[in-house]
Amino acid sequence: MLSSAKQVTLSWQACDDDGKARPPSPLVERLRLADGSEEPPLVGAVLTPVPDEPRPAHEHAVIAGLHGPRVGFGRVLEAALAEATGEDGRPLAAARLAVLDELDPDRRTADGRRRAAVLGPYFGFVGVPREGADPRRGGMAVTTVENVAACPWQAFLRRVLRLEPSPDPLAAAPGVDALLLGEGVHRMLEAIVAAAEPGLPRDVGGALGARPVAVPWPAPEELDRALREASTRLTREEGFTLPGLERVLEERMRPFLEVARRLGWPEEGARAAVLGVEATGQVTIEGADGAERALSFRADLVEDVAGRVVFTDFKTGAPLSKAKTHETRRKHLLAAFRRGEALQAAAYPLGAGGRAADGRYVYLRPDLEDETRVLEVAGEDPELPSLFRSTVRSVLDAWDSGSLFPRLEQADTNREPRRCSHCEVRDACVRGDSGARRRLARWAAGRKEGRGALSAAEVALRVLWSLGIGGAEGGEEEDE
């Protein structure tokens, strides 16, 4: 390749992003030895002036932005924008300066210090739901409430604006990730139950009024056939054409299904008393304005267990609590409710129409101990109704007031939430901006008094920011 051109320039990075020296490749070293060349010259920076050539306006603007005072940056920016667009650069320059002053207030000035002490629109104040086609005016699912509690800004981007993740140019070849595996296991369990009775109710109202259907575990050959069909269909739906990937998914699902069989069908010939499958229901809650709000939920399985209705949500990920005693797991689950997590388990018994009911998560990961697999809450739990409603109201207040801030920090630990590291829409967030993070955390921690001076959106932000603080920690506590 090098010999095919009359003149060739070879270049390489002298240092990496951290400033550490980076050696040239062995090819470059061999060519230099063979040619007897001297130490190559360093390439100048992008903005290095060229002798006897005037610097264009946009380079002046970059240098002014990096090294000059902000007060003079606007005039240089106007000239750069006028040169680039051929139009008057003052309106666009003024707009960009306003954005800069809001995102990064100049604390050397009185106005900058005033701005830095409050929160502006870039901290998730999106306004109240509008009339008409605003998607926030529709029904709300319990899982959306959980998402808003975890990070209101992420929920807004994904659930309201429907943003898709940025394409990853370094993405690996398609494989069986956690989402694909979880979807496959859920489909298989649904197919096993539906094979025994295709007409099982798929709504909670119908399930509560139905007679239980005795559902057996399929024979080995039937299970193999169903696994093959489900994995093939799912990989095709996801657009995966890599040959053999469906077999990989099939084998990955087997251990999870074996756990489900052992828990739900512990003996040979055992039959589960099923009332419904993939059943949708709703629970109502009174909002701050006194009006009732309906929140929808879905249960993977609805069963009759000794006269009680049991709603099950199967999970293929890590359990919320690894405690082995029922009392400690209950404490962890209630703490999760306070933080706005695992609310679907709480919604199940509250949406059972007054029937004696339990809600539970069943974790199917093969590497777990059986004592940690089931996390459940009884409808008679005295703390359940008030705890669920107070948490949901905090979320709904933020949702209704348009206070959908980015949760850049955990209010009780001052650490970045783990979900930020794998957030699919982090490119549309101020995550990674330490100034924005400290500004938000200082404001949320420092405005506990003077509530009358705050707007409804600010009050909702402060309440949701501190959601769950003061309750028992979940998931890490050892059994007593």
N, C-alpha and C positions, 0 to 999 in steps of 0.2 A: 504493500500500500504506500509506504513512504517513497519508494523508488518510482512510483507512477506519476509523480508530479515534479516539475522543475524546481520548485521551492516549497519547503515545508517548514512550518513553525510548530515546535512542540512546546507545550506549556503544562504546568502542574501546580498544584497548591503547595505553597511553602509551609502553611500551618493549617490546623483544623479549626473548627468553630470555637474551641476553647483557647486558641492561641498557642497550642503545643506544636512543635516542629513536626512536619510530616515529610518523610524521606521520599525522593523520587522513585519511580519504578525501576527495577533491574534493567528493563529495556533502555530507558533513558540513560542510565549509568553506562551501559555498554556502548551506546552510540557516542556519548561524550568522550569515553576513553579511546574509541577507534578514531574519532575525528580530532582528538587533541584539543578540544574547545576549552575555553576558560570558564570561570564561574558565570553562569547566565545572569543577565540583569533582572532585577525585580520589576514587575509590571506596576505602573503607578495606579493609584486609586481612581475610581470612576470620575471623581471630581478634580483630579489633578489638572491644573491649567496647562494648556498647550501654548508654547511661546508664539507670540505674534498673532494669536487667534482670540477674538472676543468670546467671553463666556456667555452662553445663552441664558435667557431669563429664568428658565426652570432650574438651572444649576445654581444661580444666585439665590433662588427661593429655598433650595435644599440646604445650602450653606447657612442662610439666615435662620432657617428653622433649627439647625443643629447647634449653631454657635452664637447667634445673635439674640438680642432681647426680643420678647414677644411683641412689644409695642411697635417695633418697626417691621415685623414679619408680615403684617397685613399688606403694607404698601408693596413689598416685593412680590407677594403672592398675587396681588391684583395684576401686576405686569406679566407674571408668568402665565396666568390664566388667559389674559388678553392675547398673548402671543400664541397660546395653544388653540384657542377657540376662534380668534378673529373677532371677538365681540368684547363688550365692556366687561372687564373681569371683576368689577366691584361687587355686584350682587352675590356671585358664587363665592368670592373670597370672604365676604361677610358671613355667609352661611357656614363655611368651613371653619372660620374662626369661632363662631358660636358653638359649633360642635366640639372644637378643641377646648374651649373654656369650660364646657360642661363635663367632658370626659377627664380632663387634666387641668383643674383650676390652678392658676398661678398663685401660690400661697405667699409670694412676696408682696402681693397687693391686698388691700382691704377687701376688694370685691372677690378676689380669689379665695381668701380665707373664709369669707361668708359662704361662698358656693361649696367649699369643701366640708363645711359643717352640716350641710343638709344633703338630701338625696334628690337627684333629678330624674328626668324621664328615662335615662339609660339604665336605671335600676329596676325596671320592670313595671313602671306605672303606665299601663296600657290603656287606661280609661275604663269606664263602666261598660257593660254590654250594650250595644246599640240595638235599636229596633230593626226588624227585618231579618236579614240573612246572617247576622252575627252567629257563628257556630256555638258560642257560649250560651245562647238562649235555649238550646235544645236540652234533651234529657242528659243526665249525668250518671256515669257508672261509678260503682264503688272503687274500681281499680283506678279511675281517673282521680278520685279523691286521694287515694294513696300516692299517686304520681305528683299531684300538686303539693301534698305535704312534704314529699321528699325533695323536690326542687320545682317551685312554681314556674320558673322561666323555662326549664326543659319541657314541662308539661304543656306550656303555652306554645312553644315552637313545634312540638311533635303532634299534640292533640288538636290545636286550633289552627295554626298555620300550615300544618302537615308538611313540615320540612323533611327532606330526605337526607341521609348522611352524605357527606362529601365523598366522591370516589377516591379510593385509596390506590395510588399508582404502584404501591409496593405490596398490594394484597397477594396472599398466597393462592395456590390453586384451591378450588372449592373443596370443602370437606364437611364432615359431620360436626357442626358446632352445637352449642348448648341449646339454641333455639330450635334447630332442626330436630335434634334428639327429643326435646320436650314435646314438640308438636307430634312427632311420630308415636311416642308412648301414649299420649292422650288419645290419638286417633285409634290406636289398637285397643285400648280399654273401652272406648265407646263402641267399637265394632264387636267386641266380645259380648258386651251386654245387649246390643241391638240385635245380634244374631239369634238370641234366645227369644226375643219378643220385639219385632220391628216397630210395633205401635206404642212403645213406651212413651209416656208424656214427656214433653220437652219444655214444660213450664211448671213452676212450683205449685200453682193453683191446681193444675191437673194431677200432679204427683201426689199432693196431699189428699185428694179425693179418690185416688186409685187403690186398687187392691195390689198387694205385693206380688211380684212375679219371681218365681224361683229360677235363678240364672246359674247354670253350671259353668265350670271352667272347661274350655274346649279340649278335645283330644289332641295329642301331639301333632298328628298330621293336619288337623284343622288349623291349629295354631301356626304351623309352618306356612300353610297356604295363605292365611290371613296376613302374616308378617310379610311375605313376599309381595303380595298385592299392595299392602299399605306403603311399604318402602318404595316400591316402583312408582306408584302414583304420586307420592309426596316429592320425590326427587324430580320428577317430570314437571310438577306444578311449580317448583322453585327454579326451573330452568337449568338444572344440572344435567349435563350430557356426558360427564366423565364416566366411561364404562366401568362397571363394578361398584360404583358408589352406593347403589341401592343395596348391594350385599353387605357393604360395610355398615350402613344404617341398620339393616336387619339384625346383624350380629350385635351391634351396640345396644339395641333395644331389648334383647333377650334377658339380660340380667335384671333390668328394671321390671320387666313383666313377671319374672320369677318371684321377685319380692312382692309384687301385687298379688300374685297367686297365693303366696304363703300367708299373707296377712288377711286377705278376704276369703280365701277358700283353703283353710288350713288342713282340712282332711280330704281324703279321696272321696269323691261323691258329694262333697259339700256344695250347698247352693246358697247364693246370696239373695236376700229378700229385697228386690229392687223396686222402687216406686217411680223413678224417673232417671233420665240420663241427659247430660248437658242441658239441665233445666234452668230457665231464666226466671227470675223473680224480682221483687222490689221491696224496699223498706222505706218508710216515710219518716221524715224528720221535720220539725217545725223550725223555720228560719228565724232570723232576728226580726223580720217584719211581721212575724206571726203566721205567715203563709206556709202551707205544707209543701215540702219538696220530696219528690220520689227519686230514689237512687236505685239503679238496677244492678243486679248481680247475676252470676251464673255458677251453678254447682256442677261439677263433673259427674257426680253420682248422688242420688237421693235414695236412702235405704230405710227399711223398717227394722230396727234392732230392739227386740224385747219391748215392743209397743212404743218406742221413741223414734222420732224422725231424726236421722243422722245425715247431714249434708257433708260431702267430702270434696275437697279440692286436692287433687294429686299434684305433687311437686317432684321435679327431677333434680333440683339444685340442692344447695346446702341448707340445713335446717336453721330456723330462727333461734332455737335454743338447743343446746346439747346436754342440758340437765337431765338427770335420770329419774328424779322424783316428781310426782304429779304436782305438788305444791310449788316447787321451784319453777317448773315449766309454766304453771299458771301465772306466777309472778312475772316471768319474762314476757308472756303473751300480753298481760295487761299493760306492762311498760311499753310494749310495741304499739298497742292501741293508743296510748298517750302521744306517741311520736307520729301517729298517723300511718303506721304500718299494719299489715295483716288485718285490715278492717273487714275483708270479705268474710273471714271466719266469724267475726262479730255480727255481721249483717245476716248470716244464715239463720240463727235461731230467732232473731228479731223479726225476720220476714216470714216466719212459719205460721202466721195467722193464729197465734195463740196456742198452737200445738206444742207439746213437750218436745223440744228439739235441741240438738247439739250441732255445733259447727266445728269442723276439724280440717287440719292440713295433714296429709299423709305423704311422707317423704320416701321416695323409692330408690334413692341412691344405694347401690349394693354395698358400699363400704361403711355404712352406718350401723350402729348398734340398735337392736330392736327397741330398746328402752327410749330412744330418742326419735323414733320414727313418727309418732303420732302426737300432734299438738292440738288440743281441743278446748273448747269453751262451752259450758252448759248454759242453756237459756235461762236457768234459774240463778245464775251467778249474780249476786246483788250489785256488783259494781258495773256490770256490763252495760245496761241501758244508758245511765248517766254518762259514763266514760265515752261510749260511742258517740252520743249526741254532742257532747261538748267538743270533742275532737273534730267531728264533721262540721260543726258550726264554725269553728275557727277557719277551716279550709274554705267553706262556702263564703264567709265574709271576705276573705282575700279574693276569691274568684269573682264575686259580685262587685267588689269595689275596684277591680282591675289592678290589684297589687300583686303582680306575678314576678317577684324578684328572683334573681339567681342566688341559690343557696351556696355561696362561695366558702362558707365556713360552718362547722358544727358549733352551735352556740354554746355548748357545754364543754367543748375541748379545745376550741380555737384552731382546729385542724381542718384541712380541706376534706370534704366527704369523699369516700372511696369511689363513689359513682362518677365523680368528675373525671377520673383517669380514663374511663372507657365510655364517656358520654359521646353519643354519635352526632350531636349538634353543637359541640364545644366551639366550633369555628364561628358560631353566631352568638358567642357569649364573651363577657369580659373576664372569664376565667384565665388565670395566668397574669393578670394585671394586679400586682401587689398593692398599688395605690387604691384601686377600686375595692379590693377585698378589705383593706383596713378601714376605708371610708365607710363601707356598709356595716362592718362589725362595730366600729366605734359609735356610729349613729344608733344602731339597734340597742347597744348596751347603755348608751348615755341618755336616751330619751324616755326614761321610765317615769319621770315626773312631768308635770305640765301637759297632761293628756288633752286638756281643752284646746291647746294651741295646735294640735295635730289634726290633719284631715282624716276622713274615714279610711282612706287607702293607707295612710301612714300607721294608723292604729292597727289595722288588719295586718300590716307587715310585721309590726313589733310582736303581736300576739303569735302569729304563725312562725316567726323566727325562733321564738323560745318554746315552741311546742314540745312537750315532753320533758322539759327541764324540771327537776324536782322529783320525778318519779323514779322507780327502781330501774336500774340498768338492766338491759336484757341481753341474754345470750352468752355472757362471759362469766357469770357468777357460778361458783361451784356449789354443789349440793351441801346443805347444812347437815 
